[in-house]
Amino acid sequence: MTLHLRPTAPKTEGARAFLAAPDKRLLIDGAWVEGSGDRFESHDPASGALLATLAEAGAAEVDAAVDAARRAFEGDLWRGMTPSARGRLLWRIAETIEAHADELAEIETLDQGKSFRTARFGEIPAAAEQFRYYAGFATKLLGTTIPTSIGYQPPGKKVFAYTSREPVGVVAAIVPWNSPMLMAAMKLAPALCAGCTVVLKPAEDTSLTALRLGELMIEAGLPAGVVNILTGHGAVGAALAAHGGVDKVTFTGSTATGRRIVVAAAGNLKKLTLELGGKSPVIVRADADLSLALPGVARGIFHNAGQVCVAGSRVYAARPIYEALVDGLAREAARLRLGHGLDPEVDLGPLVSARQAERVDAYVAEGAGAGVEIVAGGKRAGDAATFYEPTVLTGARPDMRLMREEIFGPVVAVTPFEEDEAAIAAANDTRYGLAASVWTRDLSAAHRMAGSIRAGTVWINGHSYFSPELPKGGWKESGWGIENGANGLDNYLESKTVCAIL
């Protein structure tokens, strides 16, 4: 592992212009307005440099944003927009994102820390694809006609019944800091496709691409009030979750915060979609192709410095290949170059904050104190104390916190297993059920094991593969509901039955 911290700066004129106006405001009803709370700062986690100061939304701004979203939802401009026009608008947003991809990637890298390659060639294009995918669905929100089985009196009358699908209303979308632009798109695109209006709350650590996206959506022709953006700390999200004018909350984040949202939403029984924590297992059988499994398993945990909800943090390796897998993962960890994400030679950027790096380090130190062996990495790096070395651990027991809780850092624990049944039992020994992967050349074994793992997504000979058409959801304490695909639209639609006596 090497650390590169060479001076870096954004190259695109758009990113420089955006950052040259450092006092960012809230988007409410199509206008950029000041918040009533104290301003707070956004810093580059790699260097600690100040990027911008942001407005803190207070109760008045939460009310104003929800009211604006309600007026837009009930107004003729948005509600009367034809499905094809709404689809064209989503397509224009996708094209606008693509046209500004370099700029958005630089802003994302500076704000979150991830490598420019990850942002520019992974997450920003994926965000555009969310809008493009759901643009095609805008004209396909179909109801059904239903032949009825029970007659109606008086004789001679007939029953004509059908269903329609209608938008749920005002949506509060609360997104995390690990992939802020992509997570915002995953919620905005289907909500807008369905005809909902949105109040978007980005994470306080990574709000800049959400604000720039707001500007770009306005340029693309989004009507005022359809999307409102409130920056601020957790109190803003809590106020939205409890607000009586919000019909639905869609949230991605920790299970602990998800529980608080469930309680807050109970007042008016809001509909909820919750993508929560994960502790994803990876099973590598003895017959796996290690030339594919080693780099694939490494990417599954070290990508984005492990700040991924589906990160494969628990690896179970068949005994015959256990040592080879541990050694190989250690080599993969050692070859990664850490540094500022804008440096083209860097593989991994920092964690999002020194606070997060300290949290990750605490898990590793606690494990080491209890006898866990640190095979690679295991410490913070850099003057800003935000970098964490890719870390490989062995000897962790199932009851340890680092095996039970989501670390959200580049830390993997490798454990040997003797039989497939033992690996499946270990994989399922968690309160989470977000994702898992199985690596093997035996397709029968692969599908058998995939069917036995209790998780919303199971990959075979891969890890962390996503696309807008693939449903994504968590089992157990990893969440409620499905995002992506046709199923993802159901989050934002109500079903109405109409029964007519003819």
Order of alpha helices (4+ residues) and beta strands (2+ residues): beta-alpha-beta-beta-beta-beta-beta-alpha-alpha-alpha-alpha-alpha-beta-beta-beta-alpha-beta-alpha-beta-alpha-beta-alpha-beta-beta-alpha-beta-alpha-beta-alpha-beta-beta-beta-beta-alpha-beta-alpha-beta-beta-alpha-beta-beta-beta-beta-beta-alpha-beta
